[in-house]
Amino acid sequence: GMSAPGGSDASVSVSSELAGRTVRIKYASSTELQALELVLQDPTTGASLSLAPGGHGGLAFELGIDVNTGMEGKVALVPSLTTNASLPASEMATLTMVDVAATEEAPGGVCVSSPLAVAEDSASVLEVDAGVSACEGQGDGTAPPPSPPAEQSAPPPPPSPATANNDSGSDGSGDGGGEGLSAGAIFGIVIGSTVGGVLLIALVVFALSRRSRDRRPSAISASPSQTPHDSDFTNNWGASSESAAGATPPVNRPSRGGRAQFVELT
C-alpha cells in the first residue's frame, strides 16, 4: 500500500483465482473503501478477459454493492444508489466472483492489472497491491514480454570408432574386439549344437537299421546248398546194395510171347 493524501496510512490488496470459468476476487483493506477497480488478464497472452455482465456472491452481494464488468476485463465495484454501502475495512475475504464470457477462450490463468481504490473518508485514490496475482507490465495493457529462450549447448561430438568399440567392450554388450559373445548368442550356439547332434545320431541309427534289413534276404539266398559227398554216395550205395542182397532175387519166368522177362517178386 501507500500513504493516502491527507496523511492517513491505508493498505489495500487484491488477489484473483481462476476455477473453470469463474474468477474469485479477494481483497483486504485497512480502511473503508468507496470504490475499487481492477482489470483481469490472461497471464499467458496478456490479453484482457471477456467477462460476463455483473458479479455474484461474496461480500459485495451481501452489502448490495454493484459489480460492473466490461469486455476489456474491467471490474468496478461502486456503491449502489439504493444502499449507498461502502466496502468495509477487512482481512482477506471474497469480494465477488465474475465469469469468463467467451467459452471458446481457454485462459491459462488470471492476473490483476491496474488495480486502484478510492478511500471512503477522503475520496483519495490509493494504490492496490496485487501480490502474486499481478500481471507483468501492469498498467500499460500490453502483453508480458516473452521469456528468453534457454541457451542451448552445442551437442557433444560423436564418439570415434575406437572410443565406441572401447565403450561397447567395457559394458559387455559389444563385440569386445571380436573376443566376447553375448549371453543370447552363447545360448543359441549351445541349443543349435545340441539339436544338430540329436539329428545326426537319429540319421546314423536309421541308416544302420535299413542296411541290416536289406542284407537279410541276400544272406539266406547265398548260403551253400548241401551237395552229396563221396562218402554219402558210397554209404547210400552200400545201403542200397545190402537191401538188394537181402531181398528175394528175381525169378526168370517165360512170358507168353516166348521172350524171357525178369519179374521182380516182392
C-alpha positions in Angstrom: 0.0 0.0 0.0 1.0 3.6 0.0 0.3 6.7 2.1 -3.0 8.3 1.1 -3.2 12.0 0.6 -4.0 13.7 3.8 -1.5 11.8 5.8 -3.6 8.7 6.6 -2.0 5.3 6.0 -4.0 2.7 4.1 -3.1 -0.6 2.7 -5.2 -2.4 0.1 -4.5 -5.7 -1.6 -6.4 -7.9 -4.0 -5.9 -11.4 -5.5 -7.7 -13.5 -8.1 -8.2 -17.2 -8.6 -9.5 -19.0 -11.7 -11.6 -22.1 -11.3 -13.0 -23.3 -14.6 -14.7 -20.1 -16.0 -15.2 -18.4 -12.6 -12.7 -15.8 -11.3 -12.8 -15.3 -7.5 -11.6 -11.8 -6.4 -10.4 -11.3 -2.8 -9.4 -8.1 -1.0 -8.1 -6.8 2.2 -8.1 -3.2 3.4 -7.0 -1.3 6.4 -9.5 1.4 5.7 -13.1 1.8 4.4 -13.3 2.0 0.6 -15.7 3.9 -1.5 -14.8 2.1 -4.8 -12.4 -0.5 -6.1 -11.4 -1.1 -9.7 -9.1 -3.6 -11.5 -8.6 -5.4 -14.8 -8.4 -9.1 -15.3 -6.0 -10.5 -17.9 -4.7 -13.8 -19.2 -1.1 -14.1 -17.9 0.0 -16.3 -20.8 -1.1 -14.0 -23.6 -1.5 -10.7 -21.7 -5.0 -10.2 -23.3 -7.9 -8.9 -21.2 -10.5 -11.4 -20.4 -14.0 -11.1 -21.8 -16.3 -11.2 -18.7 -20.0 -11.9 -18.3 -22.1 -9.0 -17.1 -22.1 -8.4 -13.3 -20.8 -10.5 -10.4 -22.2 -12.9 -7.9 -21.6 -14.0 -4.4 -19.1 -12.6 -1.9 -19.1 -9.5 0.3 -20.3 -7.2 -2.5 -23.5 -9.3 -2.9 -24.2 -9.3 0.9 -23.7 -5.5 1.2 -25.6 -4.6 -2.0 -22.6 -3.1 -3.8 -22.9 -3.0 -7.6 -20.3 -5.0 -9.6 -19.8 -3.7 -13.2 -17.8 -5.7 -15.7 -16.8 -5.0 -19.3 -15.4 -6.7 -22.4 -12.0 -5.4 -21.6 -11.7 -7.4 -18.4 -12.5 -4.4 -16.2 -14.2 -5.0 -12.9 -15.5 -2.0 -10.9 -17.2 -2.1 -7.5 -19.2 1.1 -6.7 -21.8 1.9 -4.1 -25.3 1.1 -5.0 -27.7 4.0 -5.5 -30.2 2.3 -3.3 -27.9 1.1 -0.4 -25.1 3.6 -0.7 -22.9 1.0 1.0 -19.1 1.1 1.0 -16.5 -1.7 1.3 -15.6 -2.1 5.0 -12.1 -2.5 6.3 -11.5 -6.2 6.3 -9.0 -9.0 6.4 -8.6 -11.0 3.2 -12.1 -12.0 2.2 -14.0 -12.9 -1.0 -15.2 -9.7 -2.6 -17.1 -11.0 -5.6 -17.0 -13.7 -8.4 -17.1 -13.0 -12.1 -17.4 -15.4 -15.1 -15.4 -15.5 -18.3 -17.9 -14.9 -21.1 -16.3 -16.5 -24.2 -16.3 -20.2 -23.9 -14.0 -20.6 -26.8 -11.3 -18.8 -24.9 -9.4 -21.1 -22.6 -7.3 -18.7 -20.4 -4.2 -20.2 -19.0 -5.0 -18.4 -15.7 -5.8 -14.9 -14.5 -3.9 -11.9 -13.2 -4.8 -8.5 -11.9 -3.7 -5.4 -13.8 -4.1 -1.6 -13.0 -5.7 -2.0 -9.6 -6.8 1.1 -7.7 -9.1 2.0 -4.8 -10.8 5.2 -3.5 -10.8 5.8 0.2 -14.2 6.5 1.7 -13.2 9.2 4.2 -11.0 11.4 2.0 -12.0 10.3 -1.5 -8.3 9.8 -2.2 -7.0 7.3 -4.8 -5.0 4.5 -3.3 -2.6 2.1 -4.9 -3.5 -1.5 -4.5 -1.1 -4.4 -4.1 -2.0 -7.3 -6.3 0.6 -9.5 -4.8 1.1 -12.8 -6.6 -1.9 -12.1 -8.9 -0.3 -9.1 -10.5 0.3 -9.2 -14.3 3.7 -8.3 -15.8 3.8 -4.8 -17.2 0.5 -3.9 -15.5 -0.9 -0.5 -16.2 0.0 -0.3 -19.9 -2.3 -3.0 -21.2 0.5 -4.8 -23.0 1.3 -8.4 -23.0 4.1 -9.6 -20.8 7.4 -9.9 -22.6 8.2 -13.4 -23.6 10.8 -15.2 -21.5 14.1 -15.5 -23.3 14.8 -19.0 -24.7 17.1 -21.2 -22.7 20.6 -21.3 -24.1 21.1 -24.5 -26.0 24.5 -26.0 -25.5 26.2 -27.5 -28.6 25.7 -31.2 -29.0 28.7 -33.3 -28.0 30.8 -34.6 -30.9 30.1 -38.2 -32.0 32.4 -40.7 -30.5 35.2 -42.0 -32.6 35.2 -45.6 -33.7 37.9 -46.6 -31.3 36.0 -45.0 -28.4 32.8 -46.7 -29.4 34.5 -50.0 -29.5 36.0 -49.5 -26.1 32.7 -48.4 -24.7 30.8 -51.4 -26.1 33.5 -53.7 -24.9 33.6 -52.3 -21.4 29.9 -52.7 -20.8 29.9 -56.3 -22.1 27.3 -55.7 -24.7 29.7 -55.1 -27.7 31.9 -57.4 -29.6 34.8 -56.7 -27.3 37.3 -56.6 -30.2 36.0 -59.9 -31.6 36.5 -61.9 -28.4 33.3 -61.7 -26.4 29.8 -63.0 -27.2 26.6 -62.0 -25.6 24.7 -64.4 -23.4 22.0 -64.8 -26.0 24.5 -65.7 -28.7 26.1 -68.3 -26.5 22.7 -69.8 -25.6 21.8 -70.0 -29.3 25.0 -71.8 -30.2 24.5 -74.4 -27.4 20.9 -75.1 -28.4 21.9 -75.4 -32.1 24.7 -77.8 -31.3 22.5 -80.0 -29.2 19.8 -80.2 -31.8 22.3 -80.9 -34.5 23.9 -83.7 -32.5 20.5 -85.4 -31.9 19.6 -85.2 -35.5 22.9 -86.7 -36.6 22.5 -89.7 -34.2 19.0 -90.3 -35.4 20.2 -90.4 -39.1 23.0 -92.9 -38.2 20.6 -95.2 -36.4 18.1 -95.1 -39.3 20.8 -95.9 -41.9 22.2 -98.8 -39.9 18.7 -100.3 -39.4 17.8 -100.0 -43.1 21.1 -101.6 -44.2 20.5 -104.5 -41.8 17.1 -105.2 -43.3 18.5 -105.0 -46.9 21.2 -107.7 -46.2 18.9 -110.4 -44.7 17.4 -111.9 -48.0 20.9 -112.0 -49.7 22.4 -113.9 -46.8 19.7 -116.5 -46.9 20.0 -117.0 -50.7 23.8 -117.0 -50.7 24.0 -119.9 -48.1 25.6 -123.0 -49.8 23.3 -125.9 -50.5 24.1 -129.3 -49.3 25.8 -131.4 -52.1 26.3 -135.1 -51.8 29.8 -136.1 -50.8 31.5 -139.3 -52.0 31.2 -140.8 -48.6 27.5 -140.1 -48.5 27.1 -141.6 -52.0 29.2 -144.6 -51.0 27.1 -145.1 -47.9 23.9 -144.8 -49.8 25.0 -147.1 -52.5 26.2 -149.7 -49.9 22.9 -149.5 -48.1 21.1 -150.0 -51.4 23.3 -153.0 -52.2 22.7 -154.5 -48.8 18.9 -154.0 -49.1 19.1 -155.5 -52.6 21.1 -158.5 -51.4 18.7 -159.3 -48.6 15.7 -159.1 -51.0 14.4 -162.1 -52.9 16.3 -162.4 -56.2 14.3 -162.1 -59.4 12.9 -165.2 -60.9 13.3 -165.9 -64.6 9.9 -166.8 -66.0 9.0 -167.3 -69.5 6.5 -164.9 -70.9 3.6 -165.6 -73.2 5.4 -164.1 -76.1 8.3 -166.5 -75.9 10.7 -164.0 -74.6 12.4 -164.3 -71.3 11.5 -161.4 -68.9 12.6 -160.8 -65.4 9.8 -160.2 -63.0 10.7 -159.0 -59.6 8.9 -160.8 -56.9 8.3 -158.8 -53.8 
